[in-house]
Amino acid sequence: MFFPRLFLLLTFALAALTACAAPTPTPSAQPGKLRVVTTVSPIANIIHTIGGDRIELTGIVPEGVNSHTFEPAPSDARLLAQADLIFVNGLHLEEPTIALAEANKRDGVEIVSLGEQTVTPDEYVFDFSFPAEAGNPNPHLWMNPLYAARYAELVAEALAAKDPANADFYQANAAAFGERIDALDKAIAATIETIPAEKRRLLTYHDSFAYFAPRYGMTVLGAIQPADFSEPSAQEVARLITQLRDEQIPAIFGSEVFPSPILEQIAKESGAVFIDQLRDDDLPGEEGDDDHSYFGLLVEDVRIITTALGGDASGLDGFETGNLSSGR
């Protein structure tokens, strides 16, 4: 029980030493560009879309890593100390990273918490893996594309305030992002409509669809992963198997980031199909692929969900998932 706390203390101590020993951050290798640091890949991709070639962007949470338990390395302190602007999701998702940023950022450098500026506390969702008594709301706002559009607006505003010379560029990119989000929102709604109404129910391993599901008339029946991100108990597994049988849920959805052999057991004993390809904080494909983007993430997830629940995902065929041009 003491080791994670000790590791965190050592991380901050080393980070402080690194910051004290380091010289004043040197100018960027590409003069005139803002140095921007952020956390998870979907947010990094949104920022890249808005900032384009006018910023130097670093996302410090590697893809495929559990963002809820990610501990920044001491070397990340230097990145944060050199940043001109820091973006986080907030809503308690990246607390160790935020603490490291607060300890190492230069005076006047803003930490922009996108989540807290997108929804008000009365809009927070407390649910299966994020119970109200713990006080930490479900942080996965970006899985609702309308919230992602708001993230883009906030990014553009913050970049423009820091770099007024490129304000029009940032605002134009945010507007283009918003236009494609509108098209994506309509495409998702039409696709989900093809799922039989009684099957528009989600049982996932990781609790990441709390803001997505209500937007498209779906119900989240539950999340298998407990609040402490461990595996469910034997009693919880038995309850889930019974629920799946009783409610005739056709599929349960796992995660690329959270592999769990228990899901296979639950699926086998309940008769549901087990699909382990959903994503929420990593992007599909490889860097440079057309679908390695925020849009690719949502399109792939919706395609997987719709097909598994008996709908027709062909309406998503041809939807442009590539990154928007950053050189307008």
DAPEDA-V339858 format. One line per field, one symbol per residue. psi: psi as a letter, one per 40 degrees, with the letter a starting at -180 (. if undefined). A space follows every 50 residues. Layout:
# DAPEDA-V339858
psi=???
This chain:
# DAPEDA-V339858
psi=dedddddddddddddddddddiihhiiiegiehhhhhacidddddddddd dbeeihhhhehiieihddehhiiddddddddeidhhhidafedfdddddd dddeiihehhhhhdddediideeihhadegidddehihefdeehdddddd ddddddddddddgddedddddddddddddddddddddddddddehhdeef hhhidigefdeddddffihhdihdhidefaiiidddddddddddddefhd iihaiddghhddddddddeeeihhhfeiideiiiaihdidegiddddddd ddddddddeeaheeeehehheiiihee.
